[in-house]
């Protein structure tokens, strides 16, 4: 059985390592998922979307429409 676990505390990681040593579990770690960055997400992903001017404008319009939906009175 395969499960995905998000480790919230370094003590939990130690417990998982102990369980692996007892041959109870196998830890499959990748550097991408175990790296904790203090860098803000906005900095990490700035410029990640490579859009043409038309795509950028359509994207911004869609975002604005989505934001406007939250402002409307639904009752």
N, C-alpha and C positions, 0 to 999 in steps of 0.2 A: 504494500500500500504506500502511496506517495502523498505526502502532505506538505504544504507550504506554511512556514512559520515565520512570523515577524518577531525578532528578538528585541525586546524593549529595554532589557537590562543586561549589563555585562555578566552579572551573576548567573543569569539564565543561560548564557552562552557557555559558561563554565560547566553548568549542569549537563547541558547537551553534549559537551566534550567528554564528560565522565561517562555518560550513557553510551557514547560511541566506543570508548575504551572497553566497556563491558560487553561489547558486541550486541547491544540492544537495538541500536539505530545506526544508520549511516548518514553522515552529513555530507551533502553535496553543496559545496559553496562555490560561488563565483566571485571574482574580485569586484564585478559591477554591483552585485547586490549587497556585499558586505562592507563596501566603502561608505563611511559616514562623512558627509561633507558639511562644513559649517557655512559654506557659500550659499547665498540666497538662491532660490530656484529661478527667480527672474534673471539673475546673472548667469546661471548655468545654461539657460535655454534661450538667452537673447540671441536673435539672429538665426535660430534653428529652422524657421520656416523660410524657405527660399521661394518667394512668391513674385509673380510679375505685378506690375502696377494695377492691372485690372483685377487680378486675384486678390491682392491686398485690399482694394476698395470693396470688393464683394464680401470679403471676410469681415471687414470693419462694419459694413452695413448689417450683416447677419448678427454680429455681436450687439450692435445698437438695438436691433429689433428684439433680440433676446432680453436685453436689459429693460426695454420699454414694457415687455410683458409683465415684469415684476411690479411695475409701477401702476398698472391698470387696476381699477376697482372691480373685483370679481363677484361681489355680492350685491 
